[in-house]
Amino acid sequence: MTEPNPHFRLDGKVALISGAARGIGAQIAQTLSRAGASILVTDVLEPEGRATVADIERGGGKAAFHKHDVTDESDWAAAVAAAIAQFGSLDIVVNNAGIETAALLADCTVDDFRRVMDINVTGTFLGIKHAIRAMAPPAGKGGAIINMSSVAGLIGTSGHAAYHASKGAVRLLTKAAAVECAQLGTGIRVNSVHPAIVATAMGTSFVQHFVDLGLAPDYATAEAAIKAAHPMGRFGEPSDVANGVLYLAADSGRWITGTELVLDGGYTAA
């Protein structure tokens, strides 16, 4: 078997991945583990998170779980401390935790809007803040921060204004953090990832929302229309996203900071 390119290896690295109990986050944890990283899986979903850890360990990887509300700053401090205590350092933070809601703008409640912004934006801000504290010299030796945005941070659709607002904020928060980290000589790279629809429970919910909001007559019609908007003709798989995260986390992305990696089957090019 051909050995993988060493620039895509993460041997000796430690990664904290928020929202890693299931879906894309769990796949990112598996992929970074197979590349050699030790993984701290964090999430509010404890049984699912521990199951992800068990899967990694069965595959020969090193992992631990930490219960973590990304909107709580003290939880972020504790999660970062747990990663360092468990594995000795912190080199990669993937701000993956996020939620999506749907409502026409005239019907969207302030509470729902604030909840989406709190988890998706404030949670990412806190992740960046505490990653920098742990990774920047003299505490650390640099590293990589990858923030989960979305094609929803680049374009708009009906019924998802709060989600679009949050993911657009993540995109520019990423750029500001990248410039600051580079100019201060921290050795920390900061990038965002922008998937289109991915075949997960969240992806299914996104399609169903068009039906619930009266924008499509049924699920099959909504799914066909959204797939047709992807020139490659299919939704993404969690591994498609996880491999992009690996590229940005490893030395393969060592001259990349402040950019967005769009993983969308051509959706935003059409």
TALINVEN-V739730 format. One record per helix or strand. SS is the DSSP state (H for helix, E for strand). FROM is the first residue (numbers start at 0). TO is the last residue. Records with the same first field share a line. If there is no record, write none. Layout:
SS: FROM-TO  FROM-TO
//
This chain:
H: 5-7  22-33  45-57  72-86  104-106  109-134  150-152  160-182  200-211  218-227  237-248  250-252
E: 13-17  37-42  62-66  91-94  102-102  142-147  159-159  187-194  197-197  235-235  259-262
//
